[in-house]
Amino acid sequence: MQTLTLKVPDDLADRLNRRARELNRPKSEIVRQALLAQLNGEKKFESLLDRAADLVGKYASGRKDSSHKRHLKTLGLKSLGSWKRS
């Protein structure tokens, strides 16, 4: 195994030290895992939109009138009972 030396900002070093203590693992192991994840193109956080990207817009809602202006004027009035628009 080769040795790699790098410089990191103080705040990143502090975060790495804290994480190493939390996990009770060497800093080098944490850095190796992070580097491997980066090189493999892995994302730590993935949005719901990213996860459902292949489904978004694929299926119709079944309501043909949902975007028509005349239907939007009364949107929500039925569910509010006696409330009236001003």
C-alpha positions, 0 to 999 in steps of 0.5 A: 500500500502506498502512502499519500500525504495531503494538506487539509484546512483546519476545519476539515481536519477537525471534522475528520478527527471528530469522525474518527473518534466517533467511529473509533477508526483510524483517520486513514480508513475514513479518508480511504473510504471517502476517496473510494466513494468519490472515485466510484461516483457514489453520492452520500445524499440523494434527493427524492427527485433523483431517486424518482427521476425515472418516474417523474412525468411518466404517468398521468394523474388522471385529471385532465382539467387540473391545469385549466384556469377555470378549474383553478378558480374554485380550487380548495373552495369545496373543502373550506366549507363556508369560506368564500373568496373575496 
